[in-house]
Amino acid sequence: MLKDILKNTRLAELFKNVKFTKPKIKFKRSAESLRHLRENLNSKLSDDLHITLNKSIKKEFYRKLIHLSSLWIPALIYFTHKGTAIVLLSIIFLGDAVLEYGNYKKWPWARKSFGFLFFKTLRKKETNRNLFQVSGSMYVLFSAIICTMFFSKPIAVIALTIMLISDTCAALFGKAYGTRHLRNNKTLEGTTALFVSALAIVVIYNPLFPVTYASILACTAATLAEMYEDKIEIDDNLSIPLFVGLILSILG
């Protein structure tokens, strides 16, 4: 508007070399100051509401709810014939593999189904679209097949139950109450919850498999497998039942 007025007046000569640009205003704040501001806000809200704020705990709860829903697997292994359990678990495993690969390849039906079933439970590495990353459910099914094939029924049931329940306890207690960090994102509270719940499980299963020093070693191995998952580079859904099953089979 101002340009049009100046063109029709003698003032145009005076402003012919003047360029009109939008003012650029930037508000800069360091990442460190933003982090402190967020922490102070969270701390104040926590004090006022008497709760611990954690944005990821809801997602973790969804993940572990599906984790716990897999307790039908130990029941299937115990109450059915070994061969029948292996066949059924293998069929489900292959179906899950096709679904996850189809989601990676962007097949419409697979993406829709996979998103409906698992989207709220996926970890960051599992949402990477550049690489084919299997979800935790495939590790759970694969470990169930391996345990059924190579361990006795009681040991397979104990190993898988510890993986499903104790890993859940570690994650939820760590997210909700974890304040003492041990390494990476592992906390003393979550690690303790895993070990104690694993001990409780072997005691509950005592009628099926007697509690011995091997049971305590197995619970310790499960705890270490979860804590050092990044070092051994094996998903804890696979490493926990394998370590527990091997120790109970050899030393039990």
N, C-alpha and C positions, 0 to 999 in steps of 0.2 A: 504493500500500500504506500509506504513511504517512498519507495523507488519511483512509483508512477507519478507522484506529486512532484518530485524533484526534476523529472524529465521535462515537465511542462513549465519550468520556471528558469530564471537566470541563475539560480543557485546550482543548477545542474553542473555548470562548469567547475564550480568549487568542489563538488562532491564526485566528479567523474572518476577519480582514482580511489574512491572509498569503497571498500567491500563490506557488505553487511553479512555477518555470520551469526549463527546462534551461539549464545554464550555457553561455554563448557564449564560446568561446575562439578567437581568431583569431591566426594566425601571419602576420605581415606582413614582407615582404622586398621591397625596391625592385627594379624591373625592371633597374636598372643593376647592382645587386649580383648578381642572378641571372645576368646576362649575363657578368659577370666570373668567376663561379663556373663557368659552362659552358665559357668559354674556357680557364680554368686546367685544368679536367679534361681537355678535349680536347688541350691542349698536353702535359700529363703523359702521357696515353695515347700520343700521337704519339711522344714521346721514348722511352718504354719499349718501344713496339712497332716503332719506326723506320719509321712510315708516316704519311702525311698523312690525317687523318680528314676525310671529306667525305660527308655524308649524301646529297647530291644526285647524286654521281658515278655511282652505280649506275643511277639513273633516266635520267641523261644518256646512259649507255652503251647502254641499251635503245633510247632514241630514235635515237641515231646508228647503231645496228646496222640498224634499219629504213631509215634514211637511206641507208646504204651498199648495202642490198639493192636499192635503186632504180637501181643501175648497169646494170640490164638496159635501162633507157630509152635511154641513149646507144648501146648496142649495137643496139637495135631501130631507132633512127633511121639508123644508119650502114649496116646490112646489109639494110634493106628499102627498098622504093620510098617516096618522100616522101609520096605520097597514102595509101598503106597505113598508114604510121606515124601520120599525122594522124588517120585514121579510128579505129584501134585505141586511141590515146591519148585521143581524144574520148569513146569508149564507156566506157573505164575512168574518165575524169573525171566523166562523168554518173552512173555507178554509184556512185562515191564520194560525189558530191553528194547523191544520194538517201539513201544510208546515213547520212550525217552529219545531214541534215535529219530523217530518221526518228528518229535518236537524240535530237535536240533535242525533237522532238514526242512522245518517249517511246513510240514504236511498239515493242512487245515484241521482235519479231525483229531490228529495227535496233539496239536498245539492247544486246541480247545479242551480236550480231555485232560491233558497234562496240567494245564493252567488251573482247571477246576479242582483237580485233586491235590496238587502240590505247590501251587504258586506261593501261598502264604508261608510255606515251611522251608523254602529253598534258602540255602546259604549263599553268600556272595559268589563263591567260586562256582556254584552250580547254576548261576544265572549268566555266566559268561557265554555269549553267543558266538565267540570266535573259536572256541574249542568245545569238543564234545566232552562234557563232564557228567558222569553218572551221579544220580542222587543217592542219599543214604539208604533208601529202600532197597536198592540193588545189592548193596553191601550186606544188609540184614538178611535178604533172601539167600545170597551166596554163602554167607556164614552158616545159615541154617542147613543148607544142603551139605556143606563140608562136615559140620558137627554130626549130622544124622548118619553120614556115611562112615565116619571114622571113630566116633565115640559111642559108648553105651548110651542107652536111653536116659538113665538118670543124670549122667554127666552132661549130655547134650542139653537136657532141659535146664539144668542148673546154670550152665555156661550162657545160654541164650537169655535166661531170665535175668541174670546179673547184667548182661549187656543192655537189655531193654529197660529195666527198672533203675539200676544203679547209675547208669549214664544219665537218665532223666533226672534223678535226684541231684547229681553233680551240677547239671546245667541250671536247674531251677534255683537251687540253694545258692549257687555261685552268682547268678544274676540278681537275686533278691537280697541276699545278705553278704555277698562277698566284698570284703574290704581289705583283706590281707593278701596281696598278690604274691604268688610263688614264682611263676614264670609265664611269659606271654599273657594270655587272658585267663590263666588258671588261678584260682584263689584257694586259700586254706580251707575256707568254709565249704566250697564245692567239692574239693578233694576229700575232705573228711566225710561229707555226706555220702560220697561214692563208696568209701571203704566201709563205713558203718552199715549202710544198706546192703552191701554185698555180704557182710558177715551175717546180717539178719536173714538173708535169703538162704545161705547154706545151713543155718540153724533150722529154719522152717522146713527145709528139705531133708533134714536129718533122718526121718524114717526111710527115705529112698536111698540116701547116701550118707554114711556116718561122718560126722564132723571130726576131722583130725588136724594135725599140724599142716597137712597138705591144703586143707581148706583155707587156712589163714594165709598160706603162701599164694594160693590162687587169688584171693581177694587183694593181696598186695600187688600181685602182677597185673590185675585188672586196673588198679589205681594208677600204677606206673604207665601202663599202656595208654591210658586216657591222658595223663599228664604230658607224656613225651610223644604224643601222636605225630608232631611235626618232625621229630628226630628219626623215628623208625619209619616214617613215611608210609604208614598203613592206616587206613581209616579205622577209627576205634570201634565201629560196628563190626569189623572183621577181627581186629587184633584182640579185643577183650575176650570174646568167646573162644578163640583159638588158644590163647594163653591159659585161660581157666581150664579148658578141656584137656590140654596137654599135661598140665601140672596134676590135675586130679587123676588122669589116666595113668601117669607114670608113678606118682608118689602116693596116690590115694589107696 
